[in-house]
Structure formats: structure tokens, C-alpha cells
Amino acid sequence: MKSHVFATKLPKDLIEQLSDVCAALGLKKNFLVEEALREKIEDLLDSYDLRQAMKEATGFHSWDSVKKELE
């Protein structure tokens, strides 16, 4: 996968924490930031999908009513 440069400003304390964690765990900053972004994007999309599903939900259906529809 081709990489592109992405630059952003972060609070000093967050950069220090990132540096400390990477040093302690032997990780590269790029790896940790990329993985964190991937996970966060997935969480946001999952949350969006859940909200959409809740909007479209038809509510609770008793087992008896579902069974009648299947017959």
C-alpha cells in the first residue's frame, strides 16, 4: 500500500505520552498512530451503523407473532 504524508498538530502532553509508550513497548510512532486511527474509524462506523439500524428498527416482536409470519 502506498503511503502518503499526513501532518497534524497534537498537544505536547499527547506527543510525550506517545513517545513514552512507544519507547517502553518498542513500537514505532507511525505504527501506533495508524493502528489507533484504523480502530477509531472502525468504532465510529460501527456506531453509525448501529444508530442507523436503531432508526430503521420496527420494535420488539413477540416469538408468537414471528412464528405466525413464518407459517
N, C-alpha and C positions, 0 to 999 in steps of 0.2 A: 504494500500500500504506500503510495506516495505521500510524503509528509509536507505540510505547509507550516509556516511560522504563524504563531498566534501570540500576540502580546497583550498583556493586561496589567493594570495596576492592582496591587494587593496590599492590605495593611501590613506594616512592618512585623507585627507580632505573628501574623499568619505565616509569613515567609520564614521567620525564625523557627516557628514550630515545624514547618515543612522540612527545613534543613535538619533540625534535630532528629525528627522521626526517620528521615532518610539515612542519616549518618548512623543512627542506632540500629536500624534494620538492614543496612547495606543495600538500600534501594536508590534508584536514580529518581530525581525530582520529576523528570518528564514522564516516567512510567507511572508514578503515583498520581500525578495530576491527570493524566489521560484516563487511568482506571477510575478515578473519582468522578470525572466528568461523564464517562460512559455509564457508571452506576446511577448517577443523579439523573441523567437524561432518561434512563430506563424507568426509574422511580416516578418521574414526572409524567411520562407517557402512560404508565400503569394507572396512576392516579386519575389522569384524564379519561382513560378508558372506563374506569370504574364509575366516575361521575356520569359519563355518557350512558352506561348501562343502567345506572340508577334512574336516570331521566326517562329511559325507554321501558323500564320495568312495568309490568302490569299488576304488580302486587302479589300478595300471598294467595295461593290456590290450594285448597284442601286436597288431600290424596283422593277422596271420593270424586271430586269434580274432575280431576285429571284422569282418573280411571274411566269415568264415563266418556270423556272425549276420546279415549283410546279404543273404546268398544265399538 
